[in-house]
Amino acid sequence: MADTVEAQNAPAAAAAAAAGHRDGEPKGIPMLRRSVTDGGHEVDTSQPVLPVYHRKLANPAPLGLITFASTLLLLSFVDTATRGVTNPQVSIGMFLAVGGLAQLLAGQWEGAAGNTFGYTIFTSYEASGSAMASATLSQWLSTASGRVLTWSFRQVILWPSSNAIGSYTSTVEYHYVVGLYFIVWFIVTFIFGMAATRSSIGLVAWFFFLDLTFLLLAIGEITQQKSVYQCGGAFGIVTAFVAFCHDVDTSQPVLPVYHRKLANPAPLGLISFASTTLLLLFVNTATRGVTNPQITIGMLLAVGGLCQLLAGQWEGAVGNTFGFTVFSSFGGFWISYGIILWPSSNALDSYSSEVELNYALGLWLSVWFIVTFIFLMASLKSTIGLVALLFFLDLTFLLLAIGSITQQKSVTQAGGGFGILTAFVAFYDAAAGLITPDNSYFVLPIGELSRET
């Protein structure tokens, strides 16, 4: 078998020799020799001591799709009150271990396989698995006295004592903030859907039904129409079965051990930054009267924090110092803000007066204004999209810092407005990285600023 394979590879060997791998080779160092095993793995026998197997990586897509579908199906059963079951606590383990951890692993393997789209999708929905549960697990039950209760999603986040949802005193405010949460993920999923238009019917259908699910859940929460919410749960079931039945792309190339092409981490970093910023700034601008930021804790820690940290590490792996520094720094920023808001940390309550607290937050925001300004200066020869993102973000930090120190609500809300603009610029930049000629029928311009031709 090995002799046959080597004979078949003779033309490749001749080409390698013609390319200069034989002539001028240092004495004692063998030329590159490869054969193929019965299992289809290329073997480089020129390496000293042990042969190097140029393995074909496993396809992570089935793992990501199965974990997404199974978690969504269980939750949608609860949303539609199947067999009268409305208590969502049974789904918490699924969110953390299956929809969370398993999808996170699938996303990282997609990155190793060089699939930017799969890397961004699975890692994003993994993070939303911890945060999305917070919104989806909201089930309102009437007691005998007519008092309305909510199922807190504090168990969904790793520390059960968070009590984020319990901090909302008004059921109307809580419904509004959950609706805003779903709107954020509706936007994210819409971008993913646009980037999949040239993939397969199964994948396009999956994103279509998932986006419709998010839209109906958002409308149901904001309008407090139970029938609309349950309709969203029904479409969630359809989405789950589409994910179960989706055909798998097995066209991933065999990847060598060295000089491996990795996925582009930027879309993940940008999409996680944009979605977290948008939800938080919805609260800062008191959208629909929502001013309590506790619902953002899951997004701050899982999406803005963990996702961006992972994107930063992969940027380091591909050799992008700027992306490595920016995404890792802002991942730490979001985690630090989540810790500040975390009720158990007692960070906010430890200040003796509201004036002192506002000064402290203003100084914290001032630090990040300086950090972002440095990033802005380092991006002037990149693209218009990136420069615009960092410019508006720096302006946002400046206005929020001034508003916090001077305690001028109008300045803080102006900062929130620019923050929302920053989020949509980040969404655009992320979409430009995901929507390529390989998977979509159009591309988005980003405005190259480099002077190099």
C-alpha positions as CSV (number, residue, x, y, z in Angstrom):
1,M,0.0,0.0,0.0
2,A,2.8,2.4,1.0
3,D,4.7,1.6,-2.2
4,T,1.6,2.3,-4.3
5,V,1.0,5.6,-2.6
6,E,4.6,6.7,-3.0
7,A,4.4,5.8,-6.7
8,Q,1.3,7.9,-7.0
9,N,3.1,10.8,-5.3
10,A,6.1,10.6,-7.7
11,P,4.9,13.6,-9.7
12,A,4.6,15.7,-6.5
13,A,8.1,14.6,-5.5
14,A,9.5,15.6,-8.9
15,A,7.9,19.0,-8.6
16,A,9.4,19.4,-5.1
17,A,12.8,18.6,-6.5
18,A,12.3,21.0,-9.3
19,A,11.4,23.7,-6.8
20,G,14.9,23.3,-5.2
21,H,14.2,21.0,-2.3
22,R,16.9,18.6,-3.6
23,D,19.7,20.7,-5.1
24,G,21.8,22.6,-2.6
25,E,20.3,20.7,0.4
26,P,22.7,20.5,3.4
27,K,24.4,17.2,3.6
28,G,22.9,14.8,6.1
29,I,19.4,16.4,6.0
30,P,16.9,14.3,4.1
31,M,14.5,15.9,1.7
32,L,10.8,16.1,2.5
33,R,9.2,12.7,2.0
34,R,5.4,12.1,2.4
35,S,3.2,9.1,2.2
36,V,-0.5,8.6,3.0
37,T,-1.8,6.0,5.4
38,D,-4.9,3.8,4.9
39,G,-6.8,6.3,7.1
40,G,-6.0,9.2,4.7
41,H,-3.4,11.0,6.9
42,E,-0.3,12.4,5.3
43,V,2.9,11.4,7.0
44,D,6.0,13.4,6.9
45,T,8.9,11.0,7.4
46,S,11.7,13.5,7.1
47,Q,11.2,14.7,10.7
48,P,13.8,13.4,13.1
49,V,12.9,10.6,15.6
50,L,9.1,10.7,15.1
51,P,7.0,11.0,12.0
52,V,4.7,14.1,11.8
53,Y,1.1,13.3,10.9
54,H,-0.5,16.0,8.9
55,R,-3.9,15.2,10.3
56,K,-7.3,16.3,9.0
57,L,-9.1,17.9,11.9
58,A,-12.5,16.7,13.0
59,N,-15.5,18.6,11.7
60,P,-16.8,20.7,14.7
61,A,-20.1,21.6,13.0
62,P,-22.1,18.6,14.1
63,L,-21.2,19.2,17.7
64,G,-22.1,22.8,17.5
65,L,-25.4,22.1,15.8
66,I,-26.4,19.2,18.0
67,T,-25.7,21.1,21.2
68,F,-27.5,24.2,20.0
69,A,-30.6,22.3,18.8
70,S,-30.9,20.1,21.9
71,T,-30.7,23.1,24.3
72,L,-33.1,25.2,22.2
73,L,-35.6,22.4,21.9
74,L,-35.8,21.8,25.7
75,L,-36.2,25.5,26.4
76,S,-38.8,25.9,23.7
77,F,-40.8,23.1,25.1
78,V,-41.0,25.1,28.3
79,D,-41.8,28.4,26.5
80,T,-44.8,26.7,24.8
81,A,-45.9,25.2,28.1
82,T,-45.7,21.7,26.6
83,R,-47.7,19.2,28.9
84,G,-48.3,22.2,31.2
85,V,-44.6,22.5,32.1
86,T,-43.7,26.2,32.7
87,N,-40.9,26.0,35.3
88,P,-37.6,26.4,33.3
89,Q,-35.2,25.4,36.0
90,V,-34.6,22.0,34.4
91,S,-32.9,23.6,31.4
92,I,-30.2,25.4,33.5
93,G,-27.8,22.4,33.3
94,M,-28.4,22.2,29.5
95,F,-27.6,25.9,29.1
96,L,-24.3,25.7,31.0
97,A,-22.9,22.3,29.9
98,V,-24.4,21.6,26.5
99,G,-25.5,24.9,24.9
100,G,-22.6,26.7,26.8
101,L,-19.4,24.6,27.2
102,A,-19.9,22.2,24.4
103,Q,-20.7,24.9,21.9
104,L,-17.7,26.9,23.1
105,L,-15.4,23.9,22.3
106,A,-17.0,23.5,18.9
107,G,-16.3,27.2,18.2
108,Q,-12.7,26.9,19.1
109,W,-12.2,23.9,16.9
110,E,-13.8,25.8,14.0
111,G,-11.2,28.4,14.6
112,A,-8.4,25.8,14.4
113,A,-10.0,24.5,11.2
114,G,-9.8,28.0,9.7
115,N,-13.6,28.5,9.5
116,T,-14.2,32.1,10.5
117,F,-18.0,31.8,10.1
118,G,-18.4,28.7,12.3
119,Y,-15.9,30.0,14.9
120,T,-17.9,33.3,15.2
121,I,-21.3,31.6,15.2
122,F,-20.7,28.8,17.7
123,T,-18.7,31.0,20.1
124,S,-21.3,33.8,20.1
125,Y,-24.2,31.5,20.8
126,E,-22.2,29.7,23.5
127,A,-21.9,33.0,25.3
128,S,-25.5,33.8,24.7
129,G,-26.3,30.4,26.2
130,S,-25.3,31.8,29.6
131,A,-26.8,35.2,29.0
132,M,-29.7,34.3,26.7
133,A,-31.0,32.0,29.3
134,S,-31.6,34.9,31.5
135,A,-34.1,36.4,29.2
136,T,-35.7,33.2,27.9
137,L,-36.1,31.6,31.3
138,S,-38.5,34.5,32.4
139,Q,-41.7,32.8,33.1
140,W,-44.5,34.6,34.9
141,L,-46.8,32.7,37.2
142,S,-49.8,34.0,39.1
143,T,-50.3,32.8,42.6
144,A,-53.7,32.3,44.3
145,S,-53.6,36.0,45.5
146,G,-52.9,37.2,41.9
147,R,-49.3,38.2,42.7
148,V,-47.0,37.9,39.7
149,L,-43.7,36.0,40.2
150,T,-40.7,35.6,38.0
151,W,-38.2,32.7,37.7
152,S,-34.9,34.4,38.4
153,F,-32.1,33.3,36.1
154,R,-29.5,33.9,38.8
155,Q,-28.7,30.1,38.6
156,V,-27.9,30.5,34.9
157,I,-24.9,32.6,35.7
158,L,-22.3,30.5,37.6
159,W,-22.8,32.3,40.9
160,P,-26.3,31.6,42.1
161,S,-26.2,34.6,44.5
162,S,-26.2,37.1,41.7
163,N,-29.9,37.8,42.0
164,A,-29.8,40.1,39.0
165,I,-33.4,39.7,38.0
166,G,-34.6,40.0,41.6
167,S,-33.3,43.6,41.5
168,Y,-36.2,44.6,39.2
169,T,-39.1,45.9,41.3
170,S,-41.4,46.4,38.3
171,T,-42.6,43.6,36.2
172,V,-43.1,46.0,33.3
173,E,-39.5,47.2,33.4
174,Y,-38.3,43.6,33.6
175,H,-40.3,42.6,30.5
176,Y,-39.0,45.7,28.6
177,V,-35.4,44.9,29.4
178,V,-35.7,41.2,28.4
179,G,-37.3,42.4,25.1
180,L,-34.4,44.7,24.5
181,Y,-32.1,41.7,25.1
182,F,-33.9,39.7,22.5
183,I,-33.7,42.6,20.0
184,V,-29.9,42.6,20.4
185,W,-29.7,38.9,19.5
186,F,-32.2,39.5,16.6
187,I,-29.7,42.0,15.1
188,V,-26.7,39.6,15.7
189,T,-28.6,36.7,14.1
190,F,-29.7,38.8,11.1
191,I,-26.0,39.6,10.4
192,F,-25.2,35.9,10.6
193,G,-28.0,35.1,8.2
194,M,-26.7,37.7,5.7
195,A,-23.3,36.0,5.9
196,A,-24.8,32.6,5.1
197,T,-26.8,33.4,2.0
198,R,-24.5,31.4,-0.3
199,S,-24.0,28.4,2.1
200,S,-26.9,25.9,2.1
201,I,-30.6,25.9,2.2
202,G,-30.5,24.2,5.6
203,L,-28.2,26.8,7.2
204,V,-30.2,29.7,5.7
205,A,-33.4,28.2,7.0
206,W,-31.9,27.8,10.4
207,F,-31.0,31.5,10.7
208,F,-34.3,32.6,9.3
209,F,-36.3,30.7,11.8
210,L,-33.9,31.6,14.7
211,D,-34.2,35.3,13.8
212,L,-38.0,35.0,13.6
213,T,-37.9,33.3,17.0
214,F,-35.9,36.2,18.6
215,L,-38.2,38.8,17.0
216,L,-41.4,37.2,18.3
217,L,-39.9,36.7,21.7
218,A,-38.9,40.3,21.8
219,I,-42.3,41.5,20.7
220,G,-44.0,39.2,23.2
221,E,-41.9,40.5,26.1
222,I,-42.3,44.2,25.3
223,T,-46.0,44.0,24.6
224,Q,-46.5,41.3,27.3
225,Q,-48.6,39.3,24.9
226,K,-48.3,35.7,26.0
227,S,-49.6,34.3,22.7
228,V,-46.8,36.1,20.8
229,Y,-44.2,34.8,23.2
230,Q,-45.5,31.2,22.9
231,C,-45.5,31.6,19.1
232,G,-41.8,32.5,19.4
233,G,-41.3,29.3,21.4
234,A,-43.0,27.3,18.7
235,F,-40.7,28.7,16.0
236,G,-37.9,27.9,18.4
237,I,-38.9,24.2,18.2
238,V,-38.9,24.5,14.4
239,T,-35.4,26.1,14.5
240,A,-34.2,23.2,16.7
241,F,-35.4,20.5,14.3
242,V,-33.9,22.4,11.3
243,A,-30.5,22.4,13.2
244,F,-30.9,18.7,13.9
245,C,-31.5,18.0,10.2
246,H,-29.0,20.4,8.8
247,D,-26.6,18.9,6.3
248,V,-22.9,19.0,7.3
249,D,-20.2,20.6,5.2
250,T,-17.4,18.1,5.0
251,S,-15.3,20.1,2.5
252,Q,-12.7,21.3,5.1
253,P,-9.2,20.9,3.6
254,V,-6.5,18.8,5.2
255,L,-4.5,21.2,7.4
256,P,-0.8,20.8,7.9
257,V,0.8,20.9,11.3
258,Y,2.9,24.0,10.4
259,H,1.8,27.3,8.9
260,R,-1.8,26.4,9.6
261,K,-4.5,28.8,8.4
262,L,-6.6,29.8,11.4
263,A,-10.0,31.5,11.4
264,N,-10.3,35.3,11.5
265,P,-11.1,36.2,15.1
266,A,-12.1,39.8,14.4
267,P,-15.8,39.2,13.6
268,L,-16.3,37.4,16.9
269,G,-14.6,40.2,18.9
270,L,-16.6,42.9,17.1
271,I,-19.9,41.1,17.3
272,S,-19.5,40.4,21.0
273,F,-18.4,44.0,21.7
274,A,-21.3,45.4,19.7
275,S,-24.0,43.3,21.2
276,T,-22.9,43.9,24.8
277,T,-22.5,47.7,24.2
278,L,-25.9,48.0,22.6
279,L,-27.7,46.3,25.4
280,L,-25.9,48.3,28.1
281,L,-26.4,51.6,26.3
282,F,-30.1,50.8,25.9
283,V,-30.2,50.9,29.7
284,N,-27.9,54.0,29.9
285,T,-30.3,56.0,27.6
286,A,-33.4,54.7,29.6
287,T,-34.9,53.1,26.6
288,R,-38.6,52.2,27.4
289,G,-37.9,53.5,30.9
290,V,-35.4,50.8,31.7
291,T,-32.6,52.1,34.0
292,N,-31.6,49.0,36.1
293,P,-28.5,47.5,34.4
294,Q,-28.6,44.2,36.3
295,I,-29.8,42.2,33.3
296,T,-26.6,43.1,31.5
297,I,-24.4,41.1,33.9
298,G,-24.7,37.9,31.9
299,M,-23.8,39.7,28.7
300,L,-20.9,41.6,30.3
301,L,-19.3,38.4,31.7
302,A,-20.1,35.8,28.9
303,V,-20.3,37.8,25.7
304,G,-18.4,41.0,26.1
305,G,-15.9,39.4,28.5
306,L,-15.3,35.7,27.7
307,C,-15.9,36.0,23.9
308,Q,-13.6,39.0,23.5
309,L,-10.9,37.4,25.6
310,L,-11.1,34.3,23.3
311,A,-11.0,36.5,20.2
312,G,-8.0,38.3,21.6
313,Q,-6.1,35.0,22.2
314,W,-6.8,33.8,18.7
315,E,-5.6,37.2,17.3
316,G,-2.4,36.5,19.1
317,A,-2.2,33.0,17.4
318,V,-2.6,34.6,14.0
319,G,0.1,37.2,14.7
320,N,-2.1,40.3,15.0
321,T,-0.6,42.3,17.8
322,F,-3.2,45.1,17.5
323,G,-6.2,42.8,17.6
324,F,-4.7,40.7,20.4
325,T,-4.2,43.8,22.5
326,V,-7.5,45.5,21.8
327,F,-9.9,42.5,22.2
328,S,-8.1,41.2,25.3
329,S,-8.2,44.6,26.9
330,F,-11.9,45.2,26.2
331,G,-12.6,41.6,27.3
332,G,-11.1,42.6,30.6
333,F,-13.0,45.8,30.6
334,W,-16.4,44.1,30.3
335,I,-15.6,41.5,33.0
336,S,-14.4,44.3,35.3
337,Y,-17.7,46.2,34.7
338,G,-19.7,43.0,35.3
339,I,-17.9,42.6,38.7
340,I,-18.8,46.2,39.6
341,L,-22.4,45.5,38.9
342,W,-22.4,42.1,40.5
343,P,-24.5,42.5,43.7
344,S,-22.4,40.0,45.7
345,S,-19.2,42.1,45.0
346,N,-20.8,44.9,47.0
347,A,-18.7,47.3,44.9
348,L,-21.4,49.9,44.4
349,D,-22.7,49.8,48.0
350,S,-19.2,50.1,49.5
351,Y,-19.1,53.9,48.7
352,S,-20.4,56.1,51.5
353,S,-22.2,58.5,49.2
354,E,-23.6,58.6,45.7
355,V,-21.3,61.6,44.9
356,E,-18.2,59.5,45.8
357,L,-19.5,56.6,43.7
358,N,-20.1,58.8,40.6
359,Y,-16.6,60.3,41.0
360,A,-15.1,56.8,41.2
361,L,-17.0,55.6,38.1
362,G,-16.0,58.8,36.3
363,L,-12.3,58.1,37.0
364,W,-12.7,54.5,35.9
365,L,-14.2,55.7,32.6
366,S,-11.5,58.3,32.2
367,V,-8.9,55.5,32.3
368,W,-10.6,53.7,29.4
369,F,-10.9,57.0,27.5
370,I,-7.1,57.2,27.6
371,V,-6.7,53.5,26.6
372,T,-9.1,53.8,23.7
373,F,-7.4,57.0,22.5
374,I,-4.1,55.0,22.3
375,F,-5.9,52.3,20.3
376,L,-7.3,55.0,18.0
377,M,-3.9,56.5,17.3
378,A,-2.6,53.0,16.5
379,S,-5.4,52.4,13.9
380,L,-5.1,55.5,11.7
381,K,-3.7,53.5,8.7
382,S,-6.2,50.6,9.0
383,T,-9.8,51.2,7.8
384,I,-12.4,53.8,8.0
385,G,-14.7,51.4,9.8
386,L,-12.2,50.7,12.5
387,V,-11.2,54.3,13.0
388,A,-14.9,55.3,13.2
389,L,-15.5,52.6,15.8
390,L,-12.7,53.7,18.1
391,F,-13.4,57.4,17.6
392,F,-17.1,57.1,18.6
393,L,-16.1,54.7,21.4
394,D,-13.6,57.2,22.8
395,L,-16.2,60.0,22.5
396,T,-18.6,57.7,24.4
397,F,-16.1,57.1,27.2
398,L,-15.4,60.9,27.4
399,L,-19.1,61.9,27.7
400,L,-19.9,59.1,30.2
401,A,-16.9,60.1,32.3
402,I,-17.9,63.8,32.3
403,G,-21.5,62.9,33.0
404,S,-20.6,60.8,35.9
405,I,-18.2,63.3,37.5
406,T,-20.5,66.3,37.0
407,Q,-23.6,64.2,37.6
408,Q,-25.2,65.7,34.5
409,K,-27.8,63.2,33.4
410,S,-28.1,64.8,29.9
411,V,-24.4,64.3,29.3
412,T,-24.6,60.7,30.4
413,Q,-27.5,60.1,28.1
414,A,-25.6,61.8,25.2
415,G,-22.7,59.4,25.9
416,G,-25.2,56.5,25.8
417,G,-26.5,57.8,22.4
418,F,-22.9,57.8,21.0
419,G,-22.5,54.3,22.5
420,I,-25.4,53.0,20.5
421,L,-23.9,54.5,17.4
422,T,-20.6,52.9,18.3
423,A,-22.4,49.5,18.6
424,F,-23.9,49.7,15.2
425,V,-20.5,50.7,13.7
426,A,-19.1,47.6,15.3
427,F,-22.0,45.5,13.9
428,Y,-21.1,46.9,10.5
429,D,-17.4,46.1,10.9
430,A,-18.2,42.6,12.1
431,A,-20.6,42.0,9.2
432,A,-17.9,43.2,6.7
433,G,-15.6,40.5,8.1
434,L,-18.2,37.8,7.9
435,I,-19.9,38.6,4.6
436,T,-17.4,37.5,2.0
437,P,-17.7,36.4,-1.6
438,D,-17.3,32.8,-0.4
439,N,-20.6,32.8,1.6
440,S,-22.6,35.7,0.4
441,Y,-23.8,37.5,-2.8
442,F,-22.5,40.9,-1.7
443,V,-19.7,42.4,0.4
444,L,-19.5,45.5,2.6
445,P,-16.9,48.2,2.0
446,I,-14.7,49.2,5.0
447,G,-12.6,51.9,3.4
448,E,-8.9,51.0,3.4
449,L,-6.6,53.7,4.7
450,S,-3.3,52.1,4.2
451,R,-1.0,54.0,1.9
452,E,0.6,50.8,0.6
453,T,-0.5,49.7,-2.9
